[in-house]
Amino acid sequence: MARKTDVLSSYYGEPRKFDPSFNGPVKNRSCTDVVCCLIFVIVILSYIALGTVAWIHGDARKVVYPTDSNGHFCGQQNTLNANKAILFYFNMLKCANPAVLINLQCPTTQLCVSKCPDRFATLLDARNTKSWEYYEQFCKPGFKIEVIRDEDCPAMIVPSRPILQRCFPDFIRRDGILTVANQTIFKDGNNHKRMYVFVCCRGFVIAMVVSLLFILLLRFTAGVLLWLLIFGVITAVAYGIWHCYWEYSSLSGTPGSNVTIPEIWIQADLKIYLQQRQLWLIFMISLSVFEASIVLILIFLRSRLRVAIALLKEGSKAIGYIMSTLFYPLVTFFLLAICTAFSAVTAVFLASSGNAVYKVTSVDDKCVYANITCNPETFIQTNVTNVCPGSQCMFAFYGGETAYHRYILLLHLCNLFVFIWLTNFTIALGQCTLAGAFASYYWALNKPHDIPLCPLYASFSRAIRYHTGSLAFGSLILSVVQMIRIALDYLDHKLKGSHNACARFMLCCLKCCFWCLECFIKFINRNGYIMIAIYGKNFCTSSKDAFFLLMRNVLRVAVLDRVTDFLLFLGKLLIAGSVGTLAFFFFSGELPVLQAEVPSLNYPWVPILTVIFGSYMIANGFFNVFTMCVDTLFLCFCEDLERNDGSSSRPYYMSPGLHKILRKQEEATTSSVAS
């Protein structure tokens, strides 16, 4: 009876044959997927043309200055609103209307003012009092005080502060309760802003240093460090469970501690949440589930931990010899920043191109004239106000009747698709570049003497010169799937109020299927780029070779995709959690050394979440290089086993320690399968 591995090898292609001339990434290669490269270049040139056209038709003033209900700019020089640079909303609550997503305009009167309200007042209380002189500056110019309509003055004003040149209610903390009003003295908050930025930057620097040290220490103490990491995470989570239980028990019988989280909802003071038993119960259950998951994963994968540690140690050696790879994410970040900035500017100028378009807004949803184009100068003379009392002719958006403006939505979709394509291409370029550098390390027989000079630059040059078309092809496939997912998410949002259960179920299934497809394509692309970096073949051939190679070594793939990814995830979690904990203790005033510097913030959870998210992204950036290194070394190892046999004429390129551990793992796996 044929062995299962033999059947897999024959079905998924023949193993690689020994080639005495092969010693790493192929030097003599030709351009691949030329047609897709040409299409990609044409798309980029068209994208630049689209941005230029949008810039020509767009108006920067519409971006810089907010616009009132009459389409006039706030704060623009040489206009009536020159000294009124802030936009005031009569009724901010109407901005939460779902119609805003369709009309792109808040259905309430908007007025340019010189400053936001700093006190609480109502229209009924302010009339015929000394407060009227202050109140009337928030009413429409030219209204008649004898007959004040609803659209002439706001029903009430509340203390507000300008955010992005728009008045937003000023939420303050009073006895731990989130309130608005009765606040007349404001601080500029510059000291708090500086402290906020300073603390976040310190947290990001700590995360960067710890991530770098973690990767470098793996080279010398991989086994000890990873076991300490595992037990450190388990111990930390266990302590968290105990602490949550202690807090839950100590709050028993405390007045006001049994209030549910939905009843509290959003509060500025974190201590209010920490005084509720339900929150600690939720934390305790969540941490218990997480702890149990970690323990079960370690139990089932305990035999593969040695292999994962060997792979991570080898990856740390590779990064140690090619230190420049740790800084390549800065190149990726720079390219992504350019793509994002160009796409955002193009979208803004597309949205601001054309003339002001006015629409009828009404408080009555059944108004037949709602969302109909109108002229503010002749609106009073029409019959609309009689049919729909309280309706107004308000500025909606910028547009026109030319062919350019009729296809503005299509141009927005093109902008979004090309942005996604360029983003995926930039990521693909980084993966292919790093793969070529690490492959040069692996296929050097005498390390580090046989490692080529400047392997990262050489790999980047090969990827740009020969394989732009292949990288564009792979990223194009992924971008199409991601656009379909965006369309499905949009349909799901539109059908949220639908009672058609069948349609919602089918949409949910489609979203799940395309999510799985996206994950599979990312996996195939990633390994395909590694084969492109090594052999220089086109995208389809490289992806097929990578997939067949993985399937011929399917039992070993679990080592890479499960254990190593899990260990690296624990590392990122530990770094982000540690820095976040320091931030929490800092803003809660529990660090005695820094108590004098602690600012009194209304929303301390904002900088804490910022530090945690930023630290995780920084750690993820460093660890992504490490993950790409391990993926490349794993594929090279599988090729090495097929090409060579360890003899003097066909020596292995892997390190002796890695070969010894993986051979033992293979023998144990084979014996378990045979039994």
Rosetta blueprint (number, residue, H / E / L):
1 M L
2 A L
3 R L
4 K H
5 T H
6 D H
7 V H
8 L H
9 S H
10 S H
11 Y H
12 Y L
13 G L
14 E L
15 P L
16 R L
17 K L
18 F L
19 D L
20 P L
21 S L
22 F L
23 N L
24 G L
25 P L
26 V L
27 K L
28 N L
29 R L
30 S L
31 C L
32 T L
33 D L
34 V H
35 V H
36 C H
37 C H
38 L H
39 I H
40 F H
41 V H
42 I H
43 V H
44 I H
45 L H
46 S H
47 Y H
48 I H
49 A H
50 L H
51 G H
52 T H
53 V H
54 A H
55 W H
56 I H
57 H H
58 G L
59 D L
60 A L
61 R H
62 K H
63 V H
64 V H
65 Y L
66 P L
67 T E
68 D L
69 S L
70 N L
71 G L
72 H L
73 F E
74 C L
75 G L
76 Q L
77 Q L
78 N L
79 T L
80 L L
81 N L
82 A L
83 N L
84 K L
85 A L
86 I E
87 L E
88 F E
89 Y E
90 F L
91 N L
92 M H
93 L H
94 K H
95 C H
96 A H
97 N L
98 P L
99 A H
100 V H
101 L H
102 I H
103 N H
104 L L
105 Q L
106 C L
107 P L
108 T L
109 T L
110 Q E
111 L E
112 C E
113 V E
114 S L
115 K L
116 C L
117 P L
118 D L
119 R L
120 F L
121 A E
122 T E
123 L H
124 L H
125 D H
126 A H
127 R L
128 N L
129 T L
130 K L
131 S L
132 W H
133 E H
134 Y H
135 Y H
136 E H
137 Q H
138 F H
139 C L
140 K L
141 P L
142 G L
143 F L
144 K L
145 I L
146 E L
147 V L
148 I L
149 R L
150 D L
151 E L
152 D L
153 C L
154 P L
155 A L
156 M E
157 I E
158 V L
159 P L
160 S E
161 R E
162 P E
163 I E
164 L L
165 Q L
166 R E
167 C E
168 F E
169 P E
170 D L
171 F E
172 I E
173 R E
174 R E
175 D L
176 G L
177 I E
178 L E
179 T E
180 V E
181 A L
182 N L
183 Q L
184 T L
185 I L
186 F L
187 K L
188 D L
189 G L
190 N H
191 N H
192 H H
193 K H
194 R H
195 M H
196 Y H
197 V H
198 F H
199 V H
200 C H
201 C H
202 R H
203 G H
204 F H
205 V H
206 I H
207 A H
208 M H
209 V H
210 V H
211 S H
212 L H
213 L H
214 F H
215 I H
216 L H
217 L H
218 L H
219 R H
220 F H
221 T H
222 A H
223 G H
224 V H
225 L H
226 L H
227 W H
228 L H
229 L H
230 I H
231 F H
232 G H
233 V H
234 I H
235 T H
236 A H
237 V H
238 A H
239 Y H
240 G H
241 I H
242 W H
243 H H
244 C H
245 Y H
246 W H
247 E H
248 Y H
249 S H
250 S H
251 L L
252 S L
253 G L
254 T L
255 P L
256 G L
257 S L
258 N L
259 V L
260 T L
261 I H
262 P H
263 E H
264 I H
265 W L
266 I L
267 Q L
268 A L
269 D L
270 L H
271 K H
272 I H
273 Y H
274 L H
275 Q L
276 Q L
277 R H
278 Q H
279 L H
280 W H
281 L H
282 I H
283 F H
284 M H
285 I H
286 S H
287 L H
288 S H
289 V H
290 F H
291 E H
292 A H
293 S H
294 I H
295 V H
296 L H
297 I H
298 L H
299 I H
300 F H
301 L L
302 R H
303 S H
304 R H
305 L H
306 R H
307 V H
308 A H
309 I H
310 A H
311 L H
312 L H
313 K H
314 E H
315 G H
316 S H
317 K H
318 A H
319 I H
320 G H
321 Y H
322 I L
323 M H
324 S H
325 T H
326 L H
327 F H
328 Y H
329 P H
330 L H
331 V H
332 T H
333 F H
334 F H
335 L H
336 L H
337 A H
338 I H
339 C H
340 T H
341 A H
342 F H
343 S H
344 A H
345 V H
346 T H
347 A H
348 V H
349 F H
350 L H
351 A H
352 S L
353 S L
354 G L
355 N E
356 A E
357 V E
358 Y E
359 K E
360 V E
361 T E
362 S L
363 V L
364 D L
365 D L
366 K L
367 C L
368 V L
369 Y L
370 A L
371 N L
372 I L
373 T E
374 C L
375 N L
376 P L
377 E L
378 T L
379 F H
380 I H
381 Q H
382 T L
383 N L
384 V H
385 T H
386 N H
387 V H
388 C L
389 P L
390 G L
391 S L
392 Q E
393 C E
394 M E
395 F E
396 A E
397 F E
398 Y E
399 G E
400 G L
401 E L
402 T L
403 A H
404 Y H
405 H H
406 R H
407 Y L
408 I H
409 L H
410 L H
411 L H
412 H H
413 L H
414 C H
415 N H
416 L H
417 F H
418 V H
419 F H
420 I H
421 W H
422 L H
423 T H
424 N H
425 F H
426 T H
427 I H
428 A H
429 L H
430 G H
431 Q H
432 C H
433 T H
434 L H
435 A H
436 G H
437 A H
438 F H
439 A H
440 S H
441 Y H
442 Y H
443 W L
444 A L
445 L L
446 N L
447 K L
448 P L
449 H L
450 D L
451 I L
452 P L
453 L L
454 C L
455 P H
456 L H
457 Y H
458 A H
459 S H
460 F H
461 S H
462 R H
463 A H
464 I H
465 R H
466 Y H
467 H L
468 T H
469 G H
470 S H
471 L H
472 A H
473 F H
474 G H
475 S H
476 L H
477 I H
478 L H
479 S H
480 V H
481 V H
482 Q H
483 M H
484 I H
485 R H
486 I H
487 A H
488 L H
489 D H
490 Y H
491 L H
492 D H
493 H H
494 K H
495 L L
496 K L
497 G L
498 S L
499 H L
500 N L
501 A H
502 C H
503 A H
504 R H
505 F H
506 M H
507 L H
508 C H
509 C H
510 L H
511 K H
512 C H
513 C H
514 F H
515 W H
516 C H
517 L H
518 E H
519 C H
520 F H
521 I H
522 K H
523 F H
524 I H
525 N H
526 R H
527 N H
528 G H
529 Y H
530 I H
531 M H
532 I H
533 A H
534 I H
535 Y H
536 G L
537 K L
538 N L
539 F H
540 C H
541 T H
542 S H
543 S H
544 K H
545 D H
546 A H
547 F H
548 F H
549 L H
550 L H
551 M H
552 R H
553 N L
554 V H
555 L H
556 R H
557 V H
558 A H
559 V H
560 L H
561 D H
562 R H
563 V H
564 T H
565 D H
566 F H
567 L H
568 L H
569 F H
570 L H
571 G H
572 K H
573 L H
574 L H
575 I H
576 A H
577 G H
578 S H
579 V H
580 G H
581 T H
582 L H
583 A H
584 F H
585 F H
586 F H
587 F H
588 S L
589 G L
590 E L
591 L L
592 P H
593 V H
594 L H
595 Q H
596 A H
597 E H
598 V L
599 P L
600 S L
601 L L
602 N L
603 Y L
604 P L
605 W H
606 V H
607 P H
608 I H
609 L H
610 T H
611 V H
612 I H
613 F H
614 G H
615 S H
616 Y H
617 M H
618 I H
619 A H
620 N H
621 G H
622 F H
623 F H
624 N H
625 V H
626 F H
627 T H
628 M H
629 C H
630 V H
631 D H
632 T H
633 L H
634 F H
635 L H
636 C H
637 F H
638 C H
639 E H
640 D H
641 L H
642 E H
643 R H
644 N L
645 D L
646 G L
647 S L
648 S L
649 S L
650 R L
651 P L
652 Y L
653 Y L
654 M L
655 S L
656 P H
657 G H
658 L H
659 H H
660 K H
661 I H
662 L H
663 R H
664 K H
665 Q H
666 E H
667 E H
668 A H
669 T H
670 T H
671 S H
672 S H
673 V H
674 A H
675 S L
